[in-house]
Amino acid sequence: MSKHRLNVAIKASGIAAILFGIATVVSGGNAILGLHGILESSEKIVPFVLYFNFLAGFTYIIIGIGLILRSRWAPASAVAVAVATVIVFAGFGVWIFQGGAYEMRTLVAMSLRTTFWCIVSIVALVARSAYSTSPITETGSRSNNPECPGKEMPRHGDDNIL
């Protein structure tokens, strides 16, 4: 993949993560606060999934910003969120297997979240890998932020695409 496409992909992933995070916080917050008639189906809410997703929404926003800014911690954070989501999804599977009440939309949402974060993680890791093999990066002769050298993923001339 060209560096231009990686730049677009990483920025698009960051923007998508921010939007996904905002939607997750709003949706989870509404469910937690019992807004919009969700209390009527409260016996089908899976508490650990609800609270994980709500709190993860804030993390999605932070990681999205980190991806856009090319922070070095963002790819590893995206992977951590993907792994945590898989673990919660597995726990949700156990919940279902044990006969716990759930809504099909929770299953669909967890499938979507897991897929989304696996894709974002792959894009972020590919971008980090592509830039870490760059001769400029290997010599460390170029820094994005003179105050904090080594704190960001390398940027190249075609960064201002979006």
C-alpha positions in Angstrom: 0.0 0.0 0.0 1.3 3.4 -0.9 2.2 5.9 1.8 -0.5 8.2 0.5 -3.1 5.6 0.9 -1.8 4.8 4.4 -2.1 8.4 5.3 -5.7 8.5 4.1 -6.5 5.2 5.8 -5.0 6.2 9.2 -6.8 9.5 9.2 -10.1 7.9 8.1 -9.7 5.3 10.8 -9.1 8.1 13.4 -12.2 10.0 12.3 -14.3 6.8 12.3 -13.0 5.9 15.7 -14.0 9.4 17.1 -17.5 9.2 15.5 -17.9 5.6 16.7 -16.8 6.7 20.2 -19.3 9.6 20.3 -22.1 7.3 19.2 -21.1 4.7 21.7 -21.0 7.1 24.6 -24.3 8.6 23.7 -26.0 5.2 23.2 -24.4 3.7 26.3 -25.2 6.8 28.4 -28.8 6.7 27.3 -29.1 3.0 28.2 -27.4 3.5 31.6 -29.6 6.5 32.5 -32.7 4.7 31.3 -33.6 7.2 28.6 -35.7 6.6 25.5 -37.7 3.7 27.0 -34.7 1.3 27.4 -35.9 0.4 30.9 -38.7 -1.5 29.4 -36.3 -4.1 28.1 -33.9 -3.9 31.0 -34.1 -7.6 31.7 -32.4 -8.1 28.4 -29.5 -5.7 29.0 -26.2 -7.4 29.7 -24.6 -5.2 32.3 -20.9 -5.9 31.8 -21.3 -5.4 28.0 -23.1 -2.2 28.5 -20.6 -0.7 31.0 -17.6 -1.9 29.0 -19.0 -0.3 25.8 -19.9 2.9 27.5 -16.4 3.3 29.0 -14.7 2.1 25.9 -16.5 4.9 23.9 -14.3 7.5 25.6 -11.2 5.4 24.8 -12.3 5.2 21.1 -12.4 9.0 21.0 -8.9 9.3 22.5 -7.4 6.7 20.2 -9.1 8.3 17.2 -7.4 11.6 18.1 -4.1 9.8 18.6 -4.4 8.1 15.2 -5.1 11.4 13.5 -2.2 13.1 15.3 0.0 10.0 14.5 0.9 9.4 18.2 3.2 6.5 18.7 0.9 5.0 21.4 -2.2 4.9 19.2 -1.5 1.6 17.3 -0.8 -0.3 20.5 -3.9 1.3 22.1 -6.1 0.3 19.1 -4.8 -3.3 19.5 -5.5 -3.2 23.2 -9.1 -2.1 22.6 -9.5 -4.8 19.9 -8.3 -7.5 22.4 -10.4 -6.2 25.2 -13.5 -6.1 22.9 -12.8 -9.8 21.9 -12.6 -10.7 25.5 -15.8 -9.0 26.4 -17.4 -10.6 23.3 -16.3 -14.0 24.4 -17.8 -13.3 27.9 -21.0 -12.3 26.1 -20.9 -15.6 24.3 -20.6 -17.4 27.7 -23.5 -15.3 29.0 -25.6 -16.5 26.0 -24.5 -20.1 26.4 -25.6 -20.0 30.0 -29.1 -18.9 29.0 -28.7 -15.2 29.9 -31.2 -12.9 28.4 -29.9 -10.6 25.6 -31.0 -8.7 22.6 -30.0 -9.6 19.1 -28.8 -6.0 18.6 -26.2 -6.5 21.3 -24.8 -9.5 19.4 -24.8 -7.4 16.2 -23.2 -4.4 17.9 -20.5 -6.6 19.5 -19.8 -8.2 16.1 -19.5 -4.7 14.5 -17.2 -3.4 17.3 -14.9 -6.4 17.2 -14.6 -6.2 13.4 -14.2 -2.4 13.5 -11.4 -2.5 16.1 -9.6 -5.4 14.4 -9.6 -3.4 11.1 -8.4 -0.2 12.8 -5.7 -2.1 14.6 -4.4 -3.6 11.4 -4.4 -0.3 9.6 -2.6 1.4 12.4 0.0 -1.4 12.7 0.6 -1.5 8.9 1.0 2.3 8.9 3.4 2.2 11.9 5.3 -0.7 10.3 5.5 1.1 6.9 6.9 4.2 8.5 9.2 2.5 10.9 11.0 0.9 7.9 11.6 4.3 6.3 15.3 5.3 6.2 14.3 8.7 7.7 12.7 7.0 10.7 15.5 4.4 11.2 18.1 7.1 11.6 15.9 9.2 13.8 17.0 12.3 11.9 13.5 13.7 11.6 11.1 14.6 14.4 7.5 15.7 14.2 7.6 17.6 17.4 10.8 19.3 18.4 9.7 19.4 22.1 9.0 15.7 22.3 11.2 13.8 19.8 10.1 10.2 19.2 6.6 10.6 20.5 4.7 10.5 17.2 4.5 8.2 14.2 6.5 9.7 11.3 4.8 12.0 8.9 5.6 12.5 5.2 4.9 15.2 2.7 1.4 14.0 1.7 0.0 14.3 5.2 -2.5 17.1 4.5 -4.8 15.0 2.4 -7.8 15.3 4.7 
